[in-house]
Amino acid sequence: MIAQLKIGSDTLKRFQSLIALLILCTILSFMTDKFFTADNGLNVLRQIAVNICIATGMTLIVLTAGIDLSVGSVLALCGAVTVGLLRNGVEIPAGDLFVGFTLLGAILGGLLCGWLLGWFNGFAITKFNVPPFVATLAMLTIARGFTMLYTKGHPISNLGKEFAFIGSGSFLGIPVPVWIAAIVVLLAVFITQKTKMGRYIYAIGGNEQAAKLSGININRVKITVYSFAGALAALGGIIVTARLDSAQPNAGMSYELDAIAAVVIGGTSLSGGKGSVWGTVMGAVIIGVLNNGLVLLNVSPFWQQVVKGGVILLAVIIDKAGERRD
């Protein structure tokens, strides 16, 4: 009997995100007839694509028992850098040179910027023993300041149809951002489930001291994870900028909240070592559906923040309760 109850409890825990999503969709379908429509479904998919990219990187960090509060600011800075390279290139006065960028070159430049910012987070955390919360909080401010300096506080607009296609185009009837998010998820799943790096990530989050004694290079793994997360935040910034056809200096505000919410709701433990990318995808869908439903119901944006904060708190309480039972 006890064994059967434990099996039932484990099964419920495994599918709790899916059950929560089904309940949420059922409630919203009764409260508004605009929810279950094809257009709204595509709109939700387009909106959650960015959060999936960011939250996937956040998942890898949380699995190592870390956190990254800078993803929203990194998103804004890298989006601005990408369109700045695309529109204005780089001038080198000393050599009287001008370097222009193609669309692909500008995108790679933006991703490299995100990778470097993430690398700096990982370097500060591993080499100077700065707590992840403090290091990434500092980067949140630094990156936002650099965004304001780079854009001079003004949007960079009129970016062209090719660039806009990344954020607002469709392929085979599915929004391009959804395709991009799907590739990111599959890559992250492959890393976590099929590579040594994935095993190292789980080992560090489960017991860092034991992982160190087993010969794992803790610092290298953490720096790689934070760098990867920075690149994914940059990718999210490129998508957002393309969708808006404008690099906004204040883009990405509170995006770290949605990313952390997706990770926690998806079942990844904030203590590290437990969780999955697929769970985070489900968490991002729940957050996206919740945001969409609140908008359709004309709920005040201020109350939306209250609701999301409450959902995060509830998810953490459930996570901690599960850890005590284990």
C-alpha positions as CSV (number, residue, x, y, z in Angstrom):
1,M,0.0,0.0,0.0
2,I,2.8,2.4,0.9
3,A,4.7,1.6,-2.3
4,Q,1.5,2.2,-4.3
5,L,1.0,5.6,-2.6
6,K,4.6,6.6,-3.3
7,I,4.2,5.6,-7.0
8,G,1.0,7.6,-7.2
9,S,2.7,10.6,-5.5
10,D,5.7,10.4,-7.9
11,T,3.4,10.2,-10.9
12,L,1.4,13.2,-9.7
13,K,4.6,15.2,-9.1
14,R,5.8,14.3,-12.6
15,F,2.7,15.5,-14.3
16,Q,1.7,18.4,-12.0
17,S,2.7,21.1,-14.5
18,L,0.5,19.5,-17.2
19,I,-2.4,19.1,-14.8
20,A,-2.1,22.8,-13.8
21,L,-2.0,23.8,-17.5
22,L,-5.1,21.8,-18.3
23,I,-7.0,23.3,-15.3
24,L,-5.9,26.8,-16.3
25,C,-7.0,26.4,-19.9
26,T,-10.3,24.9,-18.8
27,I,-11.0,27.9,-16.5
28,L,-10.0,30.5,-19.1
29,S,-12.1,28.8,-21.8
30,F,-15.2,29.3,-19.6
31,M,-14.3,32.9,-18.6
32,T,-13.6,34.2,-22.2
33,D,-14.6,32.9,-25.6
34,K,-11.6,34.6,-27.2
35,F,-9.1,32.1,-25.5
36,F,-9.6,29.0,-27.7
37,T,-9.1,30.5,-31.1
38,A,-6.4,29.8,-33.7
39,D,-5.2,33.4,-33.7
40,N,-4.9,33.6,-30.0
41,G,-3.1,30.3,-29.9
42,L,-0.4,31.5,-32.4
43,N,-0.2,34.8,-30.4
44,V,0.5,32.8,-27.2
45,L,3.2,30.7,-29.0
46,R,4.9,33.8,-30.4
47,Q,4.9,35.4,-26.9
48,I,6.3,32.5,-25.0
49,A,9.1,31.8,-27.5
50,V,11.3,34.5,-26.0
51,N,10.7,33.3,-22.5
52,I,11.5,29.7,-23.5
53,C,14.8,30.8,-24.9
54,I,15.7,32.8,-21.7
55,A,14.3,30.2,-19.3
56,T,16.2,27.4,-21.0
57,G,19.4,29.1,-20.2
58,M,18.1,29.9,-16.7
59,T,17.3,26.2,-16.2
60,L,20.9,25.1,-16.8
61,I,22.1,27.8,-14.3
62,V,19.5,26.8,-11.6
63,L,20.5,23.1,-12.1
64,T,24.0,24.2,-10.8
65,A,22.3,25.8,-7.8
66,G,22.8,29.3,-9.3
67,I,20.6,32.1,-10.5
68,D,20.8,34.9,-13.1
69,L,19.0,38.1,-12.5
70,S,20.6,39.9,-15.4
71,V,18.9,38.2,-18.4
72,G,16.4,41.1,-19.0
73,S,19.2,43.7,-19.2
74,V,21.4,41.5,-21.3
75,L,18.5,41.0,-23.6
76,A,18.1,44.7,-24.1
77,L,21.8,45.4,-24.6
78,C,22.3,42.6,-27.1
79,G,19.2,43.5,-29.1
80,A,20.5,47.1,-29.3
81,V,24.0,46.0,-30.2
82,T,22.7,43.7,-33.0
83,V,20.6,46.5,-34.7
84,G,23.4,49.0,-34.1
85,L,25.8,46.8,-36.0
86,L,23.3,46.2,-38.7
87,R,22.4,49.8,-39.3
88,N,25.6,51.6,-38.4
89,G,28.5,49.1,-38.5
90,V,31.7,49.8,-36.6
91,E,33.9,52.8,-37.3
92,I,37.6,52.6,-36.4
93,P,38.9,56.3,-36.5
94,A,42.5,55.3,-35.8
95,G,42.8,53.2,-38.9
96,D,40.2,55.3,-40.9
97,L,38.2,52.1,-41.3
98,F,34.5,51.3,-41.5
99,V,33.3,47.7,-40.9
100,G,29.8,47.0,-42.2
101,F,27.7,44.0,-41.1
102,T,25.3,41.7,-42.9
103,L,22.2,40.5,-41.2
104,L,23.9,37.2,-40.2
105,G,27.0,39.1,-39.1
106,A,25.0,41.5,-36.9
107,I,23.1,38.5,-35.3
108,L,26.4,36.7,-34.5
109,G,27.7,40.0,-33.1
110,G,24.7,40.2,-30.8
111,L,25.0,36.6,-29.7
112,L,28.7,37.1,-29.0
113,C,27.9,40.1,-26.8
114,G,25.5,38.0,-24.8
115,W,28.0,35.2,-24.5
116,L,30.7,37.6,-23.2
117,L,28.3,39.1,-20.6
118,G,27.4,35.7,-19.4
119,W,31.0,34.7,-19.3
120,F,31.7,37.7,-17.1
121,N,29.0,36.6,-14.7
122,G,30.5,33.1,-14.5
123,F,34.0,34.5,-14.1
124,A,33.0,36.8,-11.2
125,I,31.1,34.0,-9.5
126,T,33.9,31.3,-9.9
127,K,37.1,33.3,-9.6
128,F,36.1,35.8,-6.9
129,N,33.5,33.7,-5.1
130,V,30.8,36.4,-5.6
131,P,27.4,34.9,-4.9
132,P,25.4,34.4,-8.1
133,F,22.6,36.7,-6.8
134,V,25.0,39.6,-6.2
135,A,27.1,39.1,-9.4
136,T,24.1,38.9,-11.7
137,L,22.3,41.7,-9.9
138,A,25.3,43.9,-10.6
139,M,25.3,42.8,-14.3
140,L,21.6,43.7,-14.4
141,T,22.5,47.3,-13.6
142,I,25.7,47.4,-15.7
143,A,24.0,46.0,-18.8
144,R,21.0,48.3,-18.5
145,G,23.4,51.3,-18.1
146,F,25.3,50.3,-21.2
147,T,22.0,49.9,-23.1
148,M,21.1,53.5,-22.2
149,L,24.6,54.7,-23.2
150,Y,24.6,52.8,-26.5
151,T,21.1,54.0,-27.6
152,K,21.4,57.4,-25.9
153,G,18.1,56.7,-24.3
154,H,16.2,56.6,-27.7
155,P,14.8,53.6,-29.7
156,I,16.6,52.4,-32.8
157,S,13.9,51.8,-35.4
158,N,13.2,51.0,-39.1
159,L,15.3,47.9,-39.2
160,G,14.1,46.4,-42.5
161,K,11.8,43.5,-43.5
162,E,14.5,40.8,-43.4
163,F,15.3,41.5,-39.8
164,A,11.6,41.9,-38.9
165,F,10.9,38.5,-40.3
166,I,12.8,36.9,-37.4
167,G,10.2,38.2,-34.9
168,S,7.0,38.5,-36.9
169,G,7.4,36.1,-39.8
170,S,6.0,32.6,-40.2
171,F,7.3,29.3,-41.8
172,L,4.8,26.5,-42.6
173,G,2.2,28.5,-40.7
174,I,4.2,28.5,-37.5
175,P,5.8,31.7,-36.2
176,V,9.6,31.9,-36.8
177,P,10.2,32.6,-33.0
178,V,8.6,29.3,-32.2
179,W,10.9,27.5,-34.6
180,I,13.9,29.2,-33.0
181,A,12.7,28.3,-29.5
182,A,12.2,24.7,-30.5
183,I,15.8,24.5,-31.8
184,V,17.0,26.0,-28.5
185,V,15.1,23.5,-26.5
186,L,16.2,20.5,-28.5
187,L,19.8,21.6,-28.2
188,A,19.5,22.1,-24.4
189,V,17.8,18.7,-24.0
190,F,20.7,17.1,-26.0
191,I,23.2,18.8,-23.8
192,T,21.6,17.8,-20.5
193,Q,20.7,14.2,-21.4
194,K,23.3,13.1,-23.9
195,T,26.6,14.8,-23.0
196,K,29.2,14.8,-20.2
197,M,28.5,18.5,-19.7
198,G,24.9,17.7,-18.8
199,R,26.0,15.1,-16.3
200,Y,28.4,17.5,-14.8
201,I,25.7,20.2,-14.5
202,Y,23.4,17.8,-12.5
203,A,26.4,16.6,-10.4
204,I,27.4,20.1,-9.4
205,G,23.8,21.0,-8.4
206,G,23.4,17.8,-6.5
207,N,26.6,18.0,-4.5
208,E,29.2,20.5,-5.6
209,Q,31.9,19.2,-3.2
210,A,31.4,15.6,-4.3
211,A,31.5,16.7,-7.9
212,K,34.8,18.5,-7.3
213,L,36.3,15.5,-5.6
214,S,35.3,13.3,-8.5
215,G,37.5,15.5,-10.8
216,I,34.9,17.8,-12.4
217,N,36.2,21.2,-13.3
218,I,33.5,23.2,-11.4
219,N,34.7,26.6,-12.6
220,R,34.8,25.7,-16.3
221,V,31.3,24.1,-16.2
222,K,29.8,27.1,-14.4
223,I,31.4,29.7,-16.7
224,T,30.2,27.7,-19.7
225,V,26.6,27.5,-18.4
226,Y,26.5,31.2,-17.6
227,S,28.0,32.1,-21.0
228,F,25.4,29.9,-22.8
229,A,22.6,31.5,-20.8
230,G,23.9,34.9,-21.8
231,A,23.8,33.9,-25.5
232,L,20.3,32.7,-25.1
233,A,19.3,36.0,-23.5
234,A,20.8,37.7,-26.5
235,L,18.8,35.5,-28.8
236,G,15.7,36.5,-27.0
237,G,16.7,40.2,-27.4
238,I,17.1,39.7,-31.1
239,I,13.6,38.2,-31.4
240,V,12.0,40.9,-29.3
241,T,13.8,43.7,-31.3
242,A,12.8,42.1,-34.6
243,R,9.2,41.7,-33.5
244,L,8.9,45.4,-32.4
245,D,11.0,46.6,-35.3
246,S,12.8,48.7,-32.7
247,A,15.5,48.4,-30.1
248,Q,14.0,49.8,-27.0
249,P,16.3,51.0,-24.2
250,N,13.9,49.6,-21.5
251,A,13.3,46.3,-23.3
252,G,13.4,43.2,-21.1
253,M,12.1,44.7,-17.9
254,S,11.0,41.9,-15.5
255,Y,11.8,39.2,-18.0
256,E,14.0,37.5,-15.4
257,L,10.8,37.2,-13.3
258,D,9.0,35.2,-16.1
259,A,12.1,33.1,-16.7
260,I,12.5,32.2,-13.1
261,A,8.8,31.5,-12.8
262,A,8.9,29.1,-15.8
263,V,11.9,27.3,-14.3
264,V,10.3,26.9,-10.8
265,I,6.8,26.0,-12.1
266,G,8.4,23.5,-14.4
267,G,9.7,21.6,-11.4
268,T,13.4,22.5,-11.3
269,S,14.6,22.8,-7.8
270,L,16.2,26.1,-6.7
271,S,18.6,24.0,-4.6
272,G,20.0,22.6,-7.9
273,G,20.5,19.1,-9.3
274,K,16.8,18.3,-10.0
275,G,14.7,19.4,-13.0
276,S,14.5,19.3,-16.7
277,V,14.3,21.5,-19.8
278,W,11.0,19.9,-20.8
279,G,9.6,20.9,-17.4
280,T,10.7,24.5,-18.0
281,V,9.0,24.5,-21.4
282,M,5.8,23.5,-19.7
283,G,6.3,26.2,-17.0
284,A,6.8,28.8,-19.8
285,V,3.6,27.7,-21.5
286,I,1.7,28.0,-18.2
287,I,3.1,31.5,-17.6
288,G,2.3,32.5,-21.2
289,V,-1.2,31.2,-21.0
290,L,-1.7,32.9,-17.6
291,N,-0.4,36.3,-19.0
292,N,-2.6,35.9,-22.1
293,G,-5.7,35.0,-20.0
294,L,-5.2,38.0,-17.7
295,V,-5.0,40.3,-20.7
296,L,-8.1,38.8,-22.3
297,L,-9.9,39.3,-19.0
298,N,-8.8,43.0,-18.9
299,V,-7.0,42.5,-15.6
300,S,-4.9,45.5,-14.5
301,P,-1.2,45.1,-15.2
302,F,-0.5,45.8,-11.6
303,W,-2.7,42.8,-10.5
304,Q,-1.0,40.7,-13.1
305,Q,2.3,41.3,-11.3
306,V,0.6,40.3,-8.0
307,V,-0.8,37.1,-9.5
308,K,2.6,36.1,-11.1
309,G,4.4,36.7,-7.9
310,G,1.9,34.6,-6.0
311,V,2.3,31.8,-8.5
312,I,6.0,31.8,-8.1
313,L,5.7,31.7,-4.3
314,L,3.3,28.8,-4.5
315,A,5.6,26.9,-6.8
316,V,8.5,27.4,-4.5
317,I,6.5,26.3,-1.5
318,I,5.4,23.1,-3.3
319,D,9.1,22.5,-4.3
320,K,10.3,22.9,-0.8
321,A,7.5,20.7,0.6
322,G,8.5,18.0,-1.9
323,E,12.1,18.2,-0.8
324,R,11.1,17.6,2.8
325,R,9.0,14.6,1.9
326,D,12.0,13.1,-0.1
